[in-house]
């Protein structure tokens, strides 16, 4: 059996910065200095044969944002 997408969503992706003890945008700030980064498309995939899951995030380009 092949991998299949269980769900997909647009999201602001954040990483926890242990040194600063706060959440920061993945990939740094967006254009314009303090502007938030563009949204990402986040998908959850399932591989039944190996009982595994995979989370994939892709930053959306300006032409893909609505």
N, CA, C, O and CB atoms as a CASP TS submission, in Angstrom:
PFRMAT TS
TARGET T0000
AUTHOR 0000-0000-0000
METHOD Language model
MODEL 1
PARENT N/A
ATOM      1  N   UNK     1       0.833  -1.201   0.000  1.00  0.00           N
ATOM      2  CA  UNK     1       0.000   0.000   0.000  1.00  0.00           C
ATOM      3  C   UNK     1       0.871   1.256   0.000  1.00  0.00           C
ATOM      4  O   UNK     1       1.918   1.303   0.647  1.00  0.00           O
ATOM      5  CB  UNK     1      -0.944   0.003   1.220  1.00  0.00           C
ATOM      6  N   UNK     2       0.433   2.240  -0.716  1.00  0.00           N
ATOM      7  CA  UNK     2       1.216   3.475  -0.802  1.00  0.00           C
ATOM      8  C   UNK     2       0.798   4.484   0.269  1.00  0.00           C
ATOM      9  O   UNK     2      -0.219   4.331   0.946  1.00  0.00           O
ATOM     10  CB  UNK     2       1.064   4.099  -2.190  1.00  0.00           C
ATOM     11  N   UNK     3       1.606   5.490   0.387  1.00  0.00           N
ATOM     12  CA  UNK     3       1.339   6.570   1.339  1.00  0.00           C
ATOM     13  C   UNK     3       0.140   7.379   0.856  1.00  0.00           C
ATOM     14  O   UNK     3      -0.051   7.567  -0.345  1.00  0.00           O
ATOM     15  CB  UNK     3       2.589   7.487   1.512  1.00  0.00           C
ATOM     16  N   UNK     4      -0.656   7.849   1.796  1.00  0.00           N
ATOM     17  CA  UNK     4      -1.791   8.688   1.403  1.00  0.00           C
ATOM     18  C   UNK     4      -1.908   9.882   2.339  1.00  0.00           C
ATOM     19  O   UNK     4      -1.558   9.806   3.516  1.00  0.00           O
ATOM     20  CB  UNK     4      -3.103   7.874   1.405  1.00  0.00           C
ATOM     21  N   UNK     5      -2.410  10.987   1.793  1.00  0.00           N
ATOM     22  CA  UNK     5      -2.598  12.206   2.573  1.00  0.00           C
ATOM     23  C   UNK     5      -3.861  12.075   3.408  1.00  0.00           C
ATOM     24  O   UNK     5      -4.935  11.783   2.882  1.00  0.00           O
ATOM     25  CB  UNK     5      -2.676  13.453   1.652  1.00  0.00           C
ATOM     26  N   UNK     6      -3.729  12.291   4.706  1.00  0.00           N
ATOM     27  CA  UNK     6      -4.887  12.227   5.597  1.00  0.00           C
ATOM     28  C   UNK     6      -5.582  13.579   5.695  1.00  0.00           C
ATOM     29  O   UNK     6      -6.809  13.648   5.760  1.00  0.00           O
ATOM     30  CB  UNK     6      -4.462  11.754   6.988  1.00  0.00           C
ATOM     31  N   UNK     7      -4.795  14.652   5.707  1.00  0.00           N
ATOM     32  CA  UNK     7      -5.394  15.986   5.785  1.00  0.00           C
ATOM     33  C   UNK     7      -4.396  17.025   5.301  1.00  0.00           C
ATOM     34  O   UNK     7      -3.195  16.769   5.214  1.00  0.00           O
ATOM     35  CB  UNK     7      -5.851  16.307   7.229  1.00  0.00           C
ATOM     36  N   UNK     8      -4.917  18.193   4.990  1.00  0.00           N
ATOM     37  CA  UNK     8      -4.116  19.305   4.507  1.00  0.00           C
ATOM     38  C   UNK     8      -4.708  20.589   5.077  1.00  0.00           C
ATOM     39  O   UNK     8      -5.928  20.735   5.158  1.00  0.00           O
ATOM     40  CB  UNK     8      -4.070  19.343   2.941  1.00  0.00           C
ATOM     41  N   UNK     9      -3.831  21.527   5.474  1.00  0.00           N
ATOM     42  CA  UNK     9      -4.309  22.790   6.040  1.00  0.00           C
ATOM     43  C   UNK     9      -3.300  23.897   5.771  1.00  0.00           C
ATOM     44  O   UNK     9      -2.111  23.643   5.584  1.00  0.00           O
ATOM     45  CB  UNK     9      -4.562  22.651   7.558  1.00  0.00           C
ATOM     46  N   UNK    10      -3.793  25.125   5.755  1.00  0.00           N
ATOM     47  CA  UNK    10      -2.906  26.291   5.701  1.00  0.00           C
ATOM     48  C   UNK    10      -2.647  26.694   7.137  1.00  0.00           C
ATOM     49  O   UNK    10      -3.558  26.723   7.965  1.00  0.00           O
ATOM     50  CB  UNK    10      -3.531  27.486   4.862  1.00  0.00           C
ATOM     51  N   UNK    11      -1.380  27.008   7.424  1.00  0.00           N
ATOM     52  CA  UNK    11      -1.031  27.312   8.804  1.00  0.00           C
ATOM     53  C   UNK    11       0.190  28.207   8.884  1.00  0.00           C
ATOM     54  O   UNK    11       1.010  28.253   7.967  1.00  0.00           O
ATOM     55  CB  UNK    11      -0.788  26.034   9.580  1.00  0.00           C
ATOM     56  N   UNK    12       0.295  28.917   9.995  1.00  0.00           N
ATOM     57  CA  UNK    12       1.526  29.630  10.331  1.00  0.00           C
ATOM     58  C   UNK    12       2.384  28.612  11.077  1.00  0.00           C
ATOM     59  O   UNK    12       1.983  28.104  12.124  1.00  0.00           O
ATOM     60  CB  UNK    12       1.251  30.952  11.206  1.00  0.00           C
ATOM     61  N   UNK    13       3.562  28.316  10.537  1.00  0.00           N
ATOM     62  CA  UNK    13       4.430  27.306  11.135  1.00  0.00           C
ATOM     63  C   UNK    13       5.421  27.998  12.072  1.00  0.00           C
ATOM     64  O   UNK    13       6.114  28.934  11.676  1.00  0.00           O
ATOM     65  CB  UNK    13       5.180  26.488  10.036  1.00  0.00           C
ATOM     66  N   UNK    14       5.478  27.529  13.308  1.00  0.00           N
ATOM     67  CA  UNK    14       6.353  28.098  14.329  1.00  0.00           C
ATOM     68  C   UNK    14       7.290  27.040  14.882  1.00  0.00           C
ATOM     69  O   UNK    14       6.960  25.854  14.917  1.00  0.00           O
ATOM     70  CB  UNK    14       5.531  28.718  15.460  1.00  0.00           C
ATOM     71  N   UNK    15       8.464  27.485  15.313  1.00  0.00           N
ATOM     72  CA  UNK    15       9.429  26.618  15.983  1.00  0.00           C
ATOM     73  C   UNK    15       9.707  27.197  17.365  1.00  0.00           C
ATOM     74  O   UNK    15       9.715  28.414  17.546  1.00  0.00           O
ATOM     75  CB  UNK    15      10.751  26.481  15.151  1.00  0.00           C
ATOM     76  N   UNK    16       9.934  26.322  18.335  1.00  0.00           N
ATOM     77  CA  UNK    16      10.227  26.809  19.681  1.00  0.00           C
ATOM     78  C   UNK    16      11.715  27.086  19.812  1.00  0.00           C
ATOM     79  O   UNK    16      12.538  26.198  19.589  1.00  0.00           O
ATOM     80  CB  UNK    16       9.770  25.790  20.750  1.00  0.00           C
ATOM     81  N   UNK    17      12.062  28.312  20.172  1.00  0.00           N
ATOM     82  CA  UNK    17      13.451  28.717  20.390  1.00  0.00           C
ATOM     83  C   UNK    17      13.749  28.550  21.874  1.00  0.00           C
ATOM     84  O   UNK    17      13.319  29.355  22.701  1.00  0.00           O
ATOM     85  CB  UNK    17      13.707  30.201  19.916  1.00  0.00           C
ATOM     86  N   UNK    18      14.485  27.503  22.197  1.00  0.00           N
ATOM     87  CA  UNK    18      14.774  27.177  23.595  1.00  0.00           C
ATOM     88  C   UNK    18      15.570  28.291  24.269  1.00  0.00           C
ATOM     89  O   UNK    18      15.347  28.578  25.445  1.00  0.00           O
ATOM     90  CB  UNK    18      15.544  25.854  23.685  1.00  0.00           C
ATOM     91  N   UNK    19      16.497  28.925  23.545  1.00  0.00           N
ATOM     92  CA  UNK    19      17.320  29.985  24.123  1.00  0.00           C
ATOM     93  C   UNK    19      16.475  31.192  24.531  1.00  0.00           C
ATOM     94  O   UNK    19      16.686  31.775  25.594  1.00  0.00           O
ATOM     95  CB  UNK    19      18.400  30.417  23.130  1.00  0.00           C
ATOM     96  N   UNK    20      15.510  31.562  23.672  1.00  0.00           N
ATOM     97  CA  UNK    20      14.659  32.721  23.962  1.00  0.00           C
ATOM     98  C   UNK    20      13.402  32.352  24.737  1.00  0.00           C
ATOM     99  O   UNK    20      12.703  33.224  25.254  1.00  0.00           O
ATOM    100  CB  UNK    20      14.271  33.406  22.675  1.00  0.00           C
ATOM    101  N   UNK    21      13.118  31.049  24.813  1.00  0.00           N
ATOM    102  CA  UNK    21      11.913  30.549  25.495  1.00  0.00           C
ATOM    103  C   UNK    21      10.634  31.122  24.890  1.00  0.00           C
ATOM    104  O   UNK    21       9.718  31.536  25.601  1.00  0.00           O
ATOM    105  CB  UNK    21      11.972  30.888  26.984  1.00  0.00           C
ATOM    106  N   UNK    22      10.598  31.133  23.537  1.00  0.00           N
ATOM    107  CA  UNK    22       9.380  31.578  22.855  1.00  0.00           C
ATOM    108  C   UNK    22       9.293  30.959  21.472  1.00  0.00           C
ATOM    109  O   UNK    22      10.271  30.435  20.939  1.00  0.00           O
ATOM    110  CB  UNK    22       9.338  33.112  22.753  1.00  0.00           C
ATOM    111  N   UNK    23       8.089  31.033  20.903  1.00  0.00           N
ATOM    112  CA  UNK    23       7.838  30.496  19.570  1.00  0.00           C
ATOM    113  C   UNK    23       8.203  31.548  18.541  1.00  0.00           C
ATOM    114  O   UNK    23       7.852  32.718  18.691  1.00  0.00           O
ATOM    115  CB  UNK    23       6.358  30.057  19.409  1.00  0.00           C
ATOM    116  N   UNK    24       8.922  31.128  17.476  1.00  0.00           N
ATOM    117  CA  UNK    24       9.334  32.042  16.409  1.00  0.00           C
ATOM    118  C   UNK    24       8.886  31.458  15.066  1.00  0.00           C
ATOM    119  O   UNK    24       8.778  30.240  14.926  1.00  0.00           O
ATOM    120  CB  UNK    24      10.889  32.275  16.430  1.00  0.00           C
ATOM    121  N   UNK    25       8.627  32.320  14.081  1.00  0.00           N
ATOM    122  CA  UNK    25       8.214  31.824  12.766  1.00  0.00           C
ATOM    123  C   UNK    25       9.296  30.947  12.139  1.00  0.00           C
ATOM    124  O   UNK    25      10.478  31.289  12.180  1.00  0.00           O
ATOM    125  CB  UNK    25       7.885  32.997  11.834  1.00  0.00           C
ATOM    126  N   UNK    26       8.898  29.841  11.572  1.00  0.00           N
ATOM    127  CA  UNK    26       9.839  28.962  10.866  1.00  0.00           C
ATOM    128  C   UNK    26      10.377  29.697   9.649  1.00  0.00           C
ATOM    129  O   UNK    26       9.605  30.294   8.899  1.00  0.00           O
ATOM    130  CB  UNK    26       9.157  27.619  10.445  1.00  0.00           C
ATOM    131  N   UNK    27      11.673  29.664   9.445  1.00  0.00           N
ATOM    132  CA  UNK    27      12.276  30.328   8.300  1.00  0.00           C
ATOM    133  C   UNK    27      12.510  31.799   8.506  1.00  0.00           C
ATOM    134  O   UNK    27      12.895  32.489   7.562  1.00  0.00           O
ATOM    135  CB  UNK    27      11.433  30.139   7.113  1.00  0.00           C
ATOM    136  N   UNK    28      12.290  32.315   9.712  1.00  0.00           N
ATOM    137  CA  UNK    28      12.523  33.729   9.987  1.00  0.00           C
ATOM    138  C   UNK    28      11.305  34.568   9.677  1.00  0.00           C
ATOM    139  O   UNK    28      10.261  34.056   9.271  1.00  0.00           O
ATOM    140  CB  UNK    28      13.704  34.233   9.194  1.00  0.00           C
ATOM    141  N   UNK    29      11.454  35.857   9.875  1.00  0.00           N
ATOM    142  CA  UNK    29      10.352  36.800   9.651  1.00  0.00           C
ATOM    143  C   UNK    29      10.069  36.952   8.164  1.00  0.00           C
ATOM    144  O   UNK    29      10.925  36.664   7.328  1.00  0.00           O
ATOM    145  CB  UNK    29      10.677  38.171  10.271  1.00  0.00           C
ATOM    146  N   UNK    30       8.893  37.394   7.848  1.00  0.00           N
ATOM    147  CA  UNK    30       8.510  37.600   6.453  1.00  0.00           C
ATOM    148  C   UNK    30       9.077  38.895   5.907  1.00  0.00           C
ATOM    149  O   UNK    30       9.862  39.571   6.571  1.00  0.00           O
ATOM    150  CB  UNK    30       6.999  37.599   6.313  1.00  0.00           C
ATOM    151  N   UNK    31       8.681  39.230   4.716  1.00  0.00           N
ATOM    152  CA  UNK    31       9.142  40.464   4.075  1.00  0.00           C
ATOM    153  C   UNK    31       8.662  41.665   4.879  1.00  0.00           C
ATOM    154  O   UNK    31       7.581  41.642   5.469  1.00  0.00           O
ATOM    155  CB  UNK    31       8.638  40.553   2.607  1.00  0.00           C
ATOM    156  N   UNK    32       9.479  42.711   4.894  1.00  0.00           N
ATOM    157  CA  UNK    32       9.079  43.920   5.612  1.00  0.00           C
ATOM    158  C   UNK    32       9.523  43.920   7.056  1.00  0.00           C
ATOM    159  O   UNK    32       8.946  44.638   7.872  1.00  0.00           O
ATOM    160  CB  UNK    32       7.594  44.084   5.552  1.00  0.00           C
ATOM    161  N   UNK    33      10.535  43.133   7.399  1.00  0.00           N
ATOM    162  CA  UNK    33      11.072  43.161   8.758  1.00  0.00           C
ATOM    163  C   UNK    33      10.208  42.415   9.741  1.00  0.00           C
ATOM    164  O   UNK    33      10.346  41.201   9.896  1.00  0.00           O
ATOM    165  CB  UNK    33      11.236  44.573   9.217  1.00  0.00           C
ATOM    166  N   UNK    34       9.308  43.130  10.417  1.00  0.00           N
ATOM    167  CA  UNK    34       8.493  42.515  11.456  1.00  0.00           C
ATOM    168  C   UNK    34       7.216  41.863  10.945  1.00  0.00           C
ATOM    169  O   UNK    34       6.425  41.347  11.734  1.00  0.00           O
ATOM    170  CB  UNK    34       8.143  43.533  12.469  1.00  0.00           C
ATOM    171  N   UNK    35       7.012  41.882   9.640  1.00  0.00           N
ATOM    172  CA  UNK    35       5.795  41.281   9.084  1.00  0.00           C
ATOM    173  C   UNK    35       5.806  39.772   9.303  1.00  0.00           C
ATOM    174  O   UNK    35       6.865  39.146   9.253  1.00  0.00           O
ATOM    175  CB  UNK    35       5.665  41.604   7.575  1.00  0.00           C
ATOM    176  N   UNK    36       4.643  39.185   9.543  1.00  0.00           N
ATOM    177  CA  UNK    36       4.603  37.726   9.727  1.00  0.00           C
ATOM    178  C   UNK    36       4.966  37.012   8.427  1.00  0.00           C
ATOM    179  O   UNK    36       4.735  37.545   7.341  1.00  0.00           O
ATOM    180  CB  UNK    36       3.204  37.275  10.209  1.00  0.00           C
ATOM    181  N   UNK    37       5.531  35.811   8.533  1.00  0.00           N
ATOM    182  CA  UNK    37       5.875  35.064   7.326  1.00  0.00           C
ATOM    183  C   UNK    37       4.604  34.609   6.610  1.00  0.00           C
ATOM    184  O   UNK    37       3.539  34.529   7.221  1.00  0.00           O
ATOM    185  CB  UNK    37       6.767  33.847   7.671  1.00  0.00           C
ATOM    186  N   UNK    38       4.717  34.312   5.321  1.00  0.00           N
ATOM    187  CA  UNK    38       3.531  33.838   4.598  1.00  0.00           C
ATOM    188  C   UNK    38       3.088  32.479   5.143  1.00  0.00           C
ATOM    189  O   UNK    38       3.883  31.761   5.750  1.00  0.00           O
ATOM    190  CB  UNK    38       3.820  33.739   3.076  1.00  0.00           C
ATOM    191  N   UNK    39       1.815  32.127   4.926  1.00  0.00           N
ATOM    192  CA  UNK    39       1.331  30.837   5.426  1.00  0.00           C
ATOM    193  C   UNK    39       1.984  29.670   4.690  1.00  0.00           C
ATOM    194  O   UNK    39       2.549  29.823   3.607  1.00  0.00           O
ATOM    195  CB  UNK    39      -0.189  30.752   5.287  1.00  0.00           C
ATOM    196  N   UNK    40       1.888  28.516   5.310  1.00  0.00           N
ATOM    197  CA  UNK    40       2.408  27.282   4.716  1.00  0.00           C
ATOM    198  C   UNK    40       1.252  26.319   4.503  1.00  0.00           C
ATOM    199  O   UNK    40       0.216  26.416   5.160  1.00  0.00           O
ATOM    200  CB  UNK    40       3.509  26.638   5.617  1.00  0.00           C
ATOM    201  N   UNK    41       1.442  25.390   3.579  1.00  0.00           N
ATOM    202  CA  UNK    41       0.511  24.288   3.392  1.00  0.00           C
ATOM    203  C   UNK    41       1.104  23.111   4.158  1.00  0.00           C
ATOM    204  O   UNK    41       2.208  22.661   3.848  1.00  0.00           O
ATOM    205  CB  UNK    41       0.281  23.948   1.853  1.00  0.00           C
ATOM    206  N   UNK    42       0.380  22.614   5.151  1.00  0.00           N
ATOM    207  CA  UNK    42       0.856  21.516   5.986  1.00  0.00           C
ATOM    208  C   UNK    42      -0.002  20.290   5.694  1.00  0.00           C
ATOM    209  O   UNK    42      -1.231  20.357   5.736  1.00  0.00           O
ATOM    210  CB  UNK    42       0.806  21.893   7.507  1.00  0.00           C
ATOM    211  N   UNK    43       0.662  19.158   5.395  1.00  0.00           N
ATOM    212  CA  UNK    43      -0.055  17.918   5.076  1.00  0.00           C
ATOM    213  C   UNK    43       0.423  16.788   5.984  1.00  0.00           C
ATOM    214  O   UNK    43       1.609  16.691   6.301  1.00  0.00           O
ATOM    215  CB  UNK    43       0.146  17.534   3.587  1.00  0.00           C
ATOM    216  N   UNK    44      -0.513  15.939   6.395  1.00  0.00           N
ATOM    217  CA  UNK    44      -0.196  14.756   7.189  1.00  0.00           C
ATOM    218  C   UNK    44      -0.402  13.532   6.303  1.00  0.00           C
ATOM    219  O   UNK    44      -1.497  13.307   5.787  1.00  0.00           O
ATOM    220  CB  UNK    44      -1.082  14.678   8.486  1.00  0.00           C
ATOM    221  N   UNK    45       0.666  12.739   6.129  1.00  0.00           N
ATOM    222  CA  UNK    45       0.633  11.534   5.306  1.00  0.00           C
ATOM    223  C   UNK    45       0.718  10.292   6.189  1.00  0.00           C
ATOM    224  O   UNK    45       1.330  10.322   7.257  1.00  0.00           O
ATOM    225  CB  UNK    45       1.783  11.545   4.278  1.00  0.00           C
ATOM    226  N   UNK    46       0.100   9.199   5.735  1.00  0.00           N
ATOM    227  CA  UNK    46       0.122   7.929   6.462  1.00  0.00           C
ATOM    228  C   UNK    46       0.593   6.827   5.536  1.00  0.00           C
ATOM    229  O   UNK    46       0.132   6.718   4.400  1.00  0.00           O
ATOM    230  CB  UNK    46      -1.272   7.593   7.042  1.00  0.00           C
ATOM    231  N   UNK    47       1.516   6.008   6.028  1.00  0.00           N
ATOM    232  CA  UNK    47       2.027   4.837   5.300  1.00  0.00           C
ATOM    233  C   UNK    47       1.568   3.611   6.091  1.00  0.00           C
ATOM    234  O   UNK    47       2.222   3.224   7.059  1.00  0.00           O
ATOM    235  CB  UNK    47       3.625   4.876   5.136  1.00  0.00           C
ATOM    236  N   UNK    48       0.442   2.989   5.686  1.00  0.00           N
ATOM    237  CA  UNK    48      -0.110   1.857   6.455  1.00  0.00           C
ATOM    238  C   UNK    48       0.846   0.670   6.575  1.00  0.00           C
ATOM    239  O   UNK    48       0.880   0.012   7.615  1.00  0.00           O
ATOM    240  CB  UNK    48      -1.392   1.389   5.814  1.00  0.00           C
ATOM    241  N   UNK    49       1.614   0.391   5.539  1.00  0.00           N
ATOM    242  CA  UNK    49       2.508  -0.770   5.553  1.00  0.00           C
ATOM    243  C   UNK    49       3.548  -0.711   6.652  1.00  0.00           C
ATOM    244  O   UNK    49       3.862  -1.732   7.264  1.00  0.00           O
ATOM    245  CB  UNK    49       3.198  -0.897   4.233  1.00  0.00           C
ATOM    246  N   UNK    50       4.083   0.467   6.909  1.00  0.00           N
ATOM    247  CA  UNK    50       5.122   0.606   7.937  1.00  0.00           C
ATOM    248  C   UNK    50       4.577   1.247   9.213  1.00  0.00           C
ATOM    249  O   UNK    50       5.334   1.532  10.141  1.00  0.00           O
ATOM    250  CB  UNK    50       6.288   1.436   7.399  1.00  0.00           C
ATOM    251  N   UNK    51       3.265   1.473   9.256  1.00  0.00           N
ATOM    252  CA  UNK    51       2.623   2.110  10.413  1.00  0.00           C
ATOM    253  C   UNK    51       3.304   3.415  10.782  1.00  0.00           C
ATOM    254  O   UNK    51       3.558   3.683  11.956  1.00  0.00           O
ATOM    255  CB  UNK    51       2.634   1.168  11.612  1.00  0.00           C
ATOM    256  N   UNK    52       3.600   4.232   9.767  1.00  0.00           N
ATOM    257  CA  UNK    52       4.290   5.489  10.024  1.00  0.00           C
ATOM    258  C   UNK    52       3.500   6.680   9.474  1.00  0.00           C
ATOM    259  O   UNK    52       2.634   6.534   8.611  1.00  0.00           O
ATOM    260  CB  UNK    52       5.692   5.457   9.409  1.00  0.00           C
ATOM    261  N   UNK    53       3.824   7.843   9.996  1.00  0.00           N
ATOM    262  CA  UNK    53       3.214   9.095   9.569  1.00  0.00           C
ATOM    263  C   UNK    53       4.324  10.053   9.172  1.00  0.00           C
ATOM    264  O   UNK    53       5.457   9.935   9.638  1.00  0.00           O
ATOM    265  CB  UNK    53       2.318   9.706  10.691  1.00  0.00           C
ATOM    266  N   UNK    54       3.987  11.008   8.303  1.00  0.00           N
ATOM    267  CA  UNK    54       4.947  12.011   7.873  1.00  0.00           C
ATOM    268  C   UNK    54       4.229  13.340   7.784  1.00  0.00           C
ATOM    269  O   UNK    54       3.160  13.434   7.180  1.00  0.00           O
ATOM    270  CB  UNK    54       5.600  11.632   6.513  1.00  0.00           C
ATOM    271  N   UNK    55       4.810  14.371   8.383  1.00  0.00           N
ATOM    272  CA  UNK    55       4.249  15.718   8.362  1.00  0.00           C
ATOM    273  C   UNK    55       5.110  16.565   7.436  1.00  0.00           C
ATOM    274  O   UNK    55       6.324  16.658   7.620  1.00  0.00           O
ATOM    275  CB  UNK    55       4.181  16.339   9.803  1.00  0.00           C
ATOM    276  N   UNK    56       4.476  17.187   6.434  1.00  0.00           N
ATOM    277  CA  UNK    56       5.206  17.973   5.430  1.00  0.00           C
ATOM    278  C   UNK    56       4.629  19.384   5.409  1.00  0.00           C
ATOM    279  O   UNK    56       3.415  19.575   5.343  1.00  0.00           O
ATOM    280  CB  UNK    56       5.116  17.310   4.008  1.00  0.00           C
ATOM    281  N   UNK    57       5.523  20.365   5.467  1.00  0.00           N
ATOM    282  CA  UNK    57       5.115  21.763   5.381  1.00  0.00           C
ATOM    283  C   UNK    57       5.805  22.436   4.219  1.00  0.00           C
ATOM    284  O   UNK    57       7.018  22.307   4.057  1.00  0.00           O
ATOM    285  CB  UNK    57       5.424  22.503   6.682  1.00  0.00           C
ATOM    286  N   UNK    58       5.048  23.156   3.403  1.00  0.00           N
ATOM    287  CA  UNK    58       5.603  23.893   2.266  1.00  0.00           C
ATOM    288  C   UNK    58       5.127  25.336   2.351  1.00  0.00           C
ATOM    289  O   UNK    58       3.931  25.603   2.469  1.00  0.00           O
ATOM    290  CB  UNK    58       5.184  23.242   0.902  1.00  0.00           C
ATOM    291  N   UNK    59       6.072  26.255   2.289  1.00  0.00           N
ATOM    292  CA  UNK    59       5.696  27.667   2.320  1.00  0.00           C
ATOM    293  C   UNK    59       5.001  28.030   1.010  1.00  0.00           C
ATOM    294  O   UNK    59       5.473  27.672  -0.069  1.00  0.00           O
ATOM    295  CB  UNK    59       6.943  28.572   2.555  1.00  0.00           C
ATOM    296  N   UNK    60       3.892  28.735   1.107  1.00  0.00           N
ATOM    297  CA  UNK    60       3.130  29.142  -0.084  1.00  0.00           C
ATOM    298  C   UNK    60       3.726  30.417  -0.672  1.00  0.00           C
ATOM    299  O   UNK    60       4.072  31.347   0.057  1.00  0.00           O
ATOM    300  CB  UNK    60       1.629  29.360   0.266  1.00  0.00           C
ATOM    301  N   UNK    61       3.841  30.450  -1.976  1.00  0.00           N
ATOM    302  CA  UNK    61       4.309  31.652  -2.668  1.00  0.00           C
ATOM    303  C   UNK    61       3.191  32.667  -2.756  1.00  0.00           C
ATOM    304  O   UNK    61       2.028  32.325  -2.541  1.00  0.00           O
ATOM    305  CB  UNK    61       4.831  31.312  -4.072  1.00  0.00           C
ATOM    306  N   UNK    62       3.525  33.928  -3.073  1.00  0.00           N
ATOM    307  CA  UNK    62       2.498  34.990  -3.154  1.00  0.00           C
ATOM    308  C   UNK    62       1.362  34.640  -4.117  1.00  0.00           C
ATOM    309  O   UNK    62       0.212  35.011  -3.880  1.00  0.00           O
ATOM    310  CB  UNK    62       3.141  36.304  -3.592  1.00  0.00           C
ATOM    311  N   UNK    63       1.679  33.927  -5.202  1.00  0.00           N
ATOM    312  CA  UNK    63       0.636  33.588  -6.186  1.00  0.00           C
ATOM    313  C   UNK    63      -0.306  32.508  -5.675  1.00  0.00           C
ATOM    314  O   UNK    63      -1.378  32.311  -6.248  1.00  0.00           O
ATOM    315  CB  UNK    63       1.273  33.129  -7.493  1.00  0.00           C
ATOM    316  N   UNK    64       0.073  31.792  -4.596  1.00  0.00           N
ATOM    317  CA  UNK    64      -0.755  30.724  -4.048  1.00  0.00           C
ATOM    318  C   UNK    64      -1.582  31.183  -2.861  1.00  0.00           C
ATOM    319  O   UNK    64      -2.467  30.455  -2.414  1.00  0.00           O
ATOM    320  CB  UNK    64       0.106  29.560  -3.642  1.00  0.00           C
ATOM    321  N   UNK    65      -1.319  32.359  -2.347  1.00  0.00           N
ATOM    322  CA  UNK    65      -2.043  32.858  -1.177  1.00  0.00           C
ATOM    323  C   UNK    65      -3.356  33.480  -1.599  1.00  0.00           C
ATOM    324  O   UNK    65      -3.446  34.149  -2.628  1.00  0.00           O
ATOM    325  CB  UNK    65      -1.198  33.878  -0.402  1.00  0.00           C
ATOM    326  N   UNK    66      -4.382  33.245  -0.779  1.00  0.00           N
ATOM    327  CA  UNK    66      -5.695  33.803  -1.070  1.00  0.00           C
ATOM    328  C   UNK    66      -6.125  34.667   0.091  1.00  0.00           C
ATOM    329  O   UNK    66      -7.212  35.245   0.063  1.00  0.00           O
ATOM    330  CB  UNK    66      -6.734  32.691  -1.342  1.00  0.00           C
TER
END
